[in-house]
């Protein structure tokens, strides 16, 4: 398959992602990260566009399993007007890839695909978390994702601004970052 043909096949996915030429940036992750206090519910406050995150009231719930992996229950409300505001769920698994860097996890929602990076850049465990992910395609271009998460459906604007500044300082382009509507009743 030629590179041009591959790129043409990827155009629909690229248009819904944050796409850049070159290799993925390598931001610093949180030092001394501990997985257990990170468990629980996180609400998405802002994000870089993702083809799978088109709904509202996006959240994830993380549960530590006996084998040390994390069950990730991701959910969002798709098109509240046409689907009566029902929540859509997707279950995945996350795990620490290298015990020397516990803030770098790999998450997988489809067993036939490789893990997707889930790097915790910063968290205080009780209020906010800043997460980054990047998928490099042959070193030619990459798709990246960033999320500002909170333990509640909203965050004070100054914390959101600090999170965005941290992403910028790490060389991550946040010009396409958008807020997530968390006003659903489900």
BAFI-3210 file (N, C-alpha, C; in Angstrom, 3 decimals, decimal comma, padded with zeros to 6 digits):
// residues 186
n [1|2|3|4|5|6|7|8|9|10|11|12|13|14|15|16|17|18|19|20|21|22|23|24|25|26|27|28|29|30|31|32|33|34|35|36|37|38|39|40|41|42|43|44|45|46|47|48|49|50|51|52|53|54|55|56|57|58|59|60|61|62|63|64|65|66|67|68|69|70|71|72|73|74|75|76|77|78|79|80|81|82|83|84|85|86|87|88|89|90|91|92|93|94|95|96|97|98|99|100|101|102|103|104|105|106|107|108|109|110|111|112|113|114|115|116|117|118|119|120|121|122|123|124|125|126|127|128|129|130|131|132|133|134|135|136|137|138|139|140|141|142|143|144|145|146|147|148|149|150|151|152|153|154|155|156|157|158|159|160|161|162|163|164|165|166|167|168|169|170|171|172|173|174|175|176|177|178|179|180|181|182|183|184|185|186]
n.u [000,854|000,658|002,115|000,650|-001,914|-002,495|-002,554|-004,788|-006,798|-006,772|-007,731|-010,472|-010,293|-008,162|-009,235|-010,807|-009,141|-006,248|-003,706|-000,300|002,811|005,826|007,555|006,191|005,881|007,720|006,648|007,290|006,368|004,356|006,335|006,976|004,457|001,537|-000,492|-002,840|-004,223|-005,213|-007,379|-010,927|-013,620|-013,377|-014,029|-014,258|-012,953|-011,741|-010,466|-008,272|-009,406|-010,987|-011,787|-013,485|-014,688|-017,236|-019,452|-021,305|-020,802|-018,625|-016,802|-014,570|-014,107|-011,992|-010,813|-008,939|-007,654|-007,265|-004,985|-003,317|-003,767|-005,792|-009,204|-010,945|-013,668|-015,222|-017,334|-019,969|-022,484|-024,317|-025,610|-028,031|-030,660|-031,634|-031,226|-032,432|-030,784|-029,160|-026,542|-023,488|-021,292|-017,919|-015,625|-012,359|-008,862|-006,162|-002,640|000,428|003,233|006,034|007,497|009,335|008,484|005,763|003,726|003,282|001,071|-000,474|-003,351|-006,148|-008,878|-009,738|-008,965|-007,488|-005,909|-002,884|-001,693|-002,655|-000,923|-001,199|-000,464|000,142|000,562|000,323|-001,171|-003,242|-004,600|-007,032|-008,458|-007,752|-006,446|-003,976|-003,635|-001,868|-001,558|-000,071|000,210|002,443|003,029|004,884|006,972|006,498|004,167|001,929|-000,779|-002,210|-003,473|-005,003|-006,079|-007,885|-008,834|-011,216|-012,298|-014,858|-017,714|-016,809|-014,150|-012,277|-011,610|-008,920|-007,410|-007,819|-006,592|-003,932|-003,379|-003,527|-001,401|000,720|000,672|001,325|003,909|005,182|005,467|003,217|000,691|-002,110|-004,045|-006,370|-007,913|-010,890|-013,762|-015,631|-018,984|-020,631|-023,209|-025,259|-028,001|-027,726]
n.v [-001,161|002,121|005,150|007,452|006,453|005,349|007,703|008,962|007,224|007,771|010,355|011,004|010,344|011,949|014,495|014,727|014,746|015,974|016,860|016,679|017,401|015,478|014,053|012,755|014,960|014,842|015,204|016,087|013,926|013,510|013,408|010,948|009,766|008,092|005,328|004,311|006,499|007,827|006,516|006,266|008,571|010,772|013,821|015,141|018,229|019,964|019,366|018,167|017,714|014,575|011,756|009,904|011,208|012,802|013,412|014,620|015,478|013,872|011,370|009,431|006,436|004,977|001,896|-000,026|-003,195|-006,595|-007,728|-005,611|-004,088|-001,509|-001,016|000,769|002,711|004,336|006,998|008,756|011,112|010,788|012,851|014,209|015,060|013,232|010,733|010,533|011,383|009,276|007,515|006,417|003,700|002,543|000,055|-000,405|-001,270|-000,290|000,028|000,299|000,857|000,836|000,232|002,049|004,465|005,331|007,165|006,954|005,393|002,728|002,456|000,515|-000,066|-001,813|-005,017|-005,980|-003,958|-002,002|-000,717|002,577|005,530|007,016|009,507|010,905|014,110|015,961|015,995|016,528|014,642|015,000|017,143|017,967|016,802|016,507|015,177|013,513|012,234|010,589|009,496|008,310|008,186|006,386|008,183|010,339|011,877|012,819|012,127|013,833|014,000|015,657|016,136|017,901|017,130|016,664|016,146|016,890|018,161|020,650|023,101|025,637|028,589|029,541|027,262|025,730|027,437|027,326|024,628|024,557|026,273|024,759|022,631|024,037|024,907|022,484|022,043|021,401|021,828|023,612|024,926|023,974|023,136|022,373|023,133|020,800|019,988|019,654|019,544|017,662|015,672|013,036]
n.w [000,000|-000,887|000,484|-000,063|-000,615|001,885|003,438|002,257|003,073|005,739|005,975|006,837|009,580|010,370|010,119|012,347|014,450|016,257|014,373|013,403|011,738|011,811|014,661|017,756|020,572|023,687|026,553|030,008|032,647|035,627|038,476|040,987|040,820|041,888|041,508|042,858|044,341|042,149|041,231|040,604|039,773|036,989|035,411|032,159|031,347|029,451|026,111|023,489|020,165|019,426|017,566|018,739|020,782|020,681|022,040|024,910|028,392|029,149|030,775|032,859|034,693|036,925|038,112|040,319|039,676|040,897|039,739|039,328|037,087|035,558|035,428|033,067|032,727|030,404|029,454|027,717|026,697|023,907|021,422|022,804|022,049|020,110|021,187|023,603|025,636|026,577|028,180|026,822|026,998|027,284|027,850|029,036|029,499|031,496|032,060|033,863|031,982|032,325|035,344|036,389|035,475|036,477|035,831|033,191|031,398|029,545|027,626|026,616|024,580|022,716|022,161|019,984|019,107|019,567|022,763|023,770|024,516|027,747|029,470|032,527|033,161|035,182|038,382|041,247|042,464|043,863|042,806|040,063|036,880|034,360|031,264|028,664|025,355|022,591|019,271|017,072|013,597|011,705|012,118|010,531|010,811|013,470|015,771|018,400|021,742|024,420|027,709|030,140|033,227|035,909|039,293|039,707|037,847|036,956|036,876|038,569|036,648|036,799|037,402|035,128|033,270|034,244|033,761|030,969|030,363|031,309|029,458|027,110|027,844|027,763|025,112|023,651|021,338|021,900|020,540|019,379|021,461|023,220|025,262|027,281|027,381|030,347|031,300|031,365|032,578|033,096]
ca.u [000,000|001,495|001,920|-000,414|-003,176|-002,698|-002,969|-006,159|-007,677|-006,769|-008,257|-011,608|-009,838|-007,298|-010,037|-011,416|-008,048|-005,250|-002,696|000,908|003,928|006,987|007,431|005,498|006,643|007,883|006,526|007,579|005,215|004,436|007,262|006,384|003,046|001,036|-001,696|-004,034|-005,039|-005,756|-008,593|-012,179|-014,280|-012,798|-014,849|-013,482|-013,235|-011,361|-009,738|-007,967|-010,408|-010,801|-012,885|-014,395|-015,260|-018,135|-020,624|-021,291|-020,716|-017,634|-016,107|-013,975|-014,020|-010,878|-010,880|-007,774|-007,982|-006,359|-003,729|-002,549|-004,245|-006,872|-010,391|-011,335|-015,030|-015,342|-018,722|-020,394|-023,871|-024,343|-026,773|-029,146|-031,976|-032,099|-031,038|-033,019|-029,745|-028,635|-025,096|-022,824|-020,156|-016,860|-014,743|-010,997|-007,885|-004,934|-001,591|001,704|004,095|007,362|007,382|010,205|007,738|004,364|002,765|003,087|000,242|-001,013|-004,766|-006,633|-010,316|-009,980|-007,845|-006,706|-005,073|-001,865|-002,025|-002,524|-000,325|-002,002|000,586|-000,327|001,558|000,191|-002,416|-003,202|-005,413|-008,335|-009,149|-007,504|-005,417|-003,656|-003,217|-001,440|-001,364|000,385|000,457|003,348|002,795|006,119|007,846|006,161|003,186|001,356|-002,039|-002,076|-004,665|-004,740|-007,299|-007,891|-009,860|-011,507|-013,110|-016,227|-018,013|-016,216|-012,922|-012,103|-010,887|-007,479|-006,789|-007,839|-005,541|-002,642|-003,212|-003,231|-000,043|001,649|000,716|002,091|005,307|005,705|005,558|001,988|-000,158|-003,475|-004,888|-007,658|-008,539|-012,278|-014,409|-016,610|-020,255|-020,911|-024,510|-026,266|-028,616|-027,479]
ca.v [000,000|003,323|006,128|008,369|005,737|005,276|009,037|009,204|006,450|008,372|011,726|011,228|010,298|013,099|015,706|014,760|014,634|017,031|016,265|017,487|016,767|015,191|013,040|013,166|015,593|013,978|016,057|015,516|013,419|013,789|012,570|010,337|009,450|006,876|004,940|004,086|007,700|008,309|005,761|006,976|009,252|011,998|014,491|015,854|019,657|020,401|018,331|018,304|016,895|013,135|011,214|009,129|012,057|013,749|013,591|015,550|014,880|012,804|011,063|008,109|005,932|004,039|000,969|-000,897|-004,616|-007,396|-008,010|-004,380|-003,300|-000,584|-001,050|002,128|002,778|005,622|007,198|010,057|011,184|011,105|013,508|014,121|015,270|012,071|009,488|010,749|011,635|008,050|007,443|005,366|003,233|001,758|-000,442|-000,691|-001,639|000,498|-000,531|000,987|000,173|000,692|000,606|003,191|005,660|004,956|008,130|006,614|004,201|002,368|002,116|-000,222|-000,311|-002,857|-005,930|-006,253|-002,790|-001,768|000,268|003,997|006,197|007,821|010,053|011,882|015,168|016,598|015,783|016,630|013,480|015,322|018,190|018,051|015,991|016,878|013,925|013,669|011,016|010,881|008,332|008,626|007,360|006,221|009,332|011,354|012,747|012,254|012,590|013,912|014,206|016,184|016,288|018,478|016,374|017,125|015,245|017,393|018,572|021,939|023,521|027,087|029,014|029,688|025,936|025,387|028,245|026,770|023,357|024,889|026,826|023,639|021,941|024,900|024,854|021,172|021,989|020,822|022,830|023,507|025,886|023,352|022,631|022,803|022,723|019,707|020,304|018,733|019,946|016,598|015,192|011,585]
ca.w [000,000|-000,974|001,546|-000,475|-000,424|003,321|003,898|001,809|003,941|007,065|005,941|007,746|010,969|010,597|010,257|013,675|015,401|016,204|013,502|013,239|011,031|012,646|015,710|018,977|021,645|024,858|027,737|031,316|033,386|037,059|039,239|042,191|040,584|042,531|040,777|043,685|044,588|040,875|040,938|040,830|038,657|036,448|034,408|031,152|031,360|028,106|025,377|022,066|019,471|019,294|016,756|019,573|021,821|020,035|022,887|026,036|029,719|029,040|032,014|032,984|036,057|037,001|039,238|040,419|039,683|041,736|039,035|039,179|035,950|035,878|034,575|032,691|032,213|029,725|029,034|027,208|026,243|022,471|020,838|023,760|021,439|019,356|021,929|024,911|026,616|027,175|028,313|026,055|027,787|026,657|028,897|028,620|030,517|031,497|032,909|033,860|031,015|032,930|036,762|036,672|035,067|036,713|035,270|031,775|031,273|028,242|027,752|025,454|024,560|021,716|022,404|018,778|018,833|020,594|023,793|023,482|025,674|028,674|030,333|033,504|033,259|036,489|039,114|042,701|042,816|044,447|042,061|038,624|036,234|032,984|030,620|027,276|024,579|021,238|018,409|015,975|012,407|010,931|012,298|009,535|011,436|014,680|016,329|019,838|022,535|025,749|028,488|031,466|033,937|037,268|040,117|039,650|036,472|036,578|037,546|038,522|035,439|036,995|037,327|033,698|032,640|034,650|033,044|029,570|030,303|031,460|028,166|026,206|028,274|027,378|023,657|023,103|020,695|022,431|019,826|019,051|022,680|023,364|026,517|027,225|028,034|031,457|031,856|031,236|033,829|033,225]
c.u [000,907|001,159|000,783|-001,780|-003,512|-003,169|-004,404|-007,169|-007,812|-007,403|-009,477|-011,200|-009,004|-008,129|-010,678|-010,378|-007,197|-004,012|-001,521|001,946|005,065|006,701|006,740|006,420|006,766|007,845|006,940|006,288|005,417|005,417|006,534|004,889|002,708|-000,320|-002,944|-004,839|-005,672|-007,070|-009,818|-012,649|-013,550|-013,728|-013,935|-013,920|-012,930|-010,537|-009,272|-008,926|-009,993|-012,018|-013,917|-015,081|-016,092|-019,341|-020,438|-021,110|-019,777|-016,940|-015,487|-013,990|-012,991|-010,982|-009,667|-008,241|-006,942|-005,014|-002,876|-002,915|-005,396|-008,014|-010,787|-012,731|-015,238|-016,802|-018,940|-021,849|-023,833|-025,664|-028,014|-030,532|-032,504|-031,957|-031,549|-031,956|-029,173|-027,107|-024,586|-021,547|-019,183|-015,903|-013,376|-010,136|-006,670|-003,915|-000,351|002,624|005,469|007,265|008,282|009,538|006,236|003,328|002,537|002,349|-000,061|-002,453|-005,229|-008,122|-010,699|-008,768|-006,975|-005,808|-004,000|-002,355|-001,828|-001,904|-001,347|-001,010|000,005|000,783|001,523|-001,158|-002,191|-004,083|-006,827|-009,126|-008,981|-006,464|-005,229|-003,030|-002,880|-001,253|-000,936|000,660|001,228|003,064|004,054|007,080|007,565|005,174|002,663|000,006|-001,799|-003,391|-004,224|-006,081|-006,994|-009,091|-010,051|-012,342|-014,569|-016,475|-017,458|-014,944|-012,875|-011,265|-009,374|-006,759|-006,745|-006,735|-004,146|-002,355|-002,849|-001,811|001,005|001,786|001,550|003,580|005,975|005,758|004,346|001,101|-001,593|-004,447|-006,254|-008,405|-009,934|-012,838|-015,405|-017,838|-020,522|-022,276|-025,588|-026,817|-028,419|-026,026]
c.v [001,233|004,289|007,087|007,725|005,649|006,624|009,351|008,433|007,080|009,761|011,901|011,221|011,525|014,351|015,827|014,674|015,895|016,417|017,217|016,695|016,536|014,111|013,627|013,944|014,611|014,831|015,313|015,040|013,705|012,838|012,073|010,065|008,128|006,555|004,870|005,364|008,277|007,603|006,611|007,697|010,547|012,531|015,231|017,319|020,277|019,302|018,851|017,366|015,433|012,589|010,464|009,968|013,162|014,066|014,660|014,756|013,681|012,629|009,669|007,720|004,815|003,204|000,061|-002,347|-005,376|-007,643|-006,764|-003,559|-002,415|-000,804|000,406|002,048|004,202|005,784|008,622|009,969|011,651|011,770|013,430|014,276|013,997|010,748|009,610|010,885|010,401|008,053|006,211|005,002|002,430|001,344|-000,786|-001,063|-000,737|-000,202|000,334|000,187|-000,130|001,134|001,783|004,516|005,390|005,934|007,896|005,287|003,940|001,963|001,445|-000,467|-001,390|-003,784|-006,190|-005,074|-002,648|-000,735|001,675|004,653|007,025|008,313|011,116|012,915|015,840|016,233|016,074|015,536|013,830|016,371|018,083|017,020|016,514|015,644|014,206|012,304|011,400|009,575|008,790|007,672|007,410|007,401|010,477|012,370|012,061|012,880|012,734|014,307|014,788|016,393|017,018|017,844|016,942|016,077|015,676|017,900|019,926|022,177|025,038|027,482|029,129|028,335|025,472|026,153|027,726|025,462|023,606|025,436|025,730|022,877|022,741|024,826|023,530|020,989|021,406|021,954|022,637|024,440|025,304|022,826|023,225|022,363|021,588|020,122|019,239|019,004|018,869|016,188|013,690|011,309]
c.w [000,000|000,165|001,212|-000,241|001,068|003,872|003,481|002,652|005,322|007,114|006,850|009,213|011,302|010,846|011,634|014,781|015,346|015,570|013,359|012,447|012,017|013,661|016,938|019,912|022,818|026,121|029,009|031,957|034,868|037,730|040,488|042,047|041,259|041,928|041,658|043,958|043,318|040,520|041,255|039,585|038,305|035,368|033,434|031,134|029,996|027,462|024,027|021,353|019,304|018,558|017,602|020,647|021,199|020,897|023,938|027,323|029,740|030,381|031,938|034,448|036,073|038,268|039,204|040,509|040,512|041,073|038,790|037,956|036,414|034,899|034,336|032,087|031,707|029,314|028,537|026,793|024,796|022,139|021,741|023,126|020,765|020,099|023,357|026,010|027,274|027,143|027,560|026,800|026,931|027,770|028,319|029,799|030,371|032,386|032,799|032,952|031,614|034,390|037,159|036,299|035,234|036,182|033,780|031,701|029,809|028,455|026,471|025,600|023,548|021,719|021,172|018,389|019,913|021,614|023,271|024,714|026,449|029,716|031,244|033,691|034,625|037,092|040,587|043,312|043,304|043,670|040,555|038,170|034,817|032,346|029,164|026,638|023,175|020,510|017,183|014,807|011,547|011,052|011,332|010,103|012,683|014,998|017,824|020,474|023,869|026,433|029,780|032,154|035,337|037,992|040,161|038,225|036,050|037,375|037,552|037,301|035,627|036,957|035,875|032,975|032,993|033,916|031,587|029,437|030,451|030,138|027,162|026,547|027,907|025,858|022,968|022,585|021,181|021,702|019,451|020,274|022,829|024,711|026,265|028,010|029,102|032,081|031,756|032,598|034,030|033,486]
res [x|x|x|x|x|x|x|x|x|x|x|x|x|x|x|x|x|x|x|x|x|x|x|x|x|x|x|x|x|x|x|x|x|x|x|x|x|x|x|x|x|x|x|x|x|x|x|x|x|x|x|x|x|x|x|x|x|x|x|x|x|x|x|x|x|x|x|x|x|x|x|x|x|x|x|x|x|x|x|x|x|x|x|x|x|x|x|x|x|x|x|x|x|x|x|x|x|x|x|x|x|x|x|x|x|x|x|x|x|x|x|x|x|x|x|x|x|x|x|x|x|x|x|x|x|x|x|x|x|x|x|x|x|x|x|x|x|x|x|x|x|x|x|x|x|x|x|x|x|x|x|x|x|x|x|x|x|x|x|x|x|x|x|x|x|x|x|x|x|x|x|x|x|x|x|x|x|x|x|x|x|x|x|x|x|x]
***
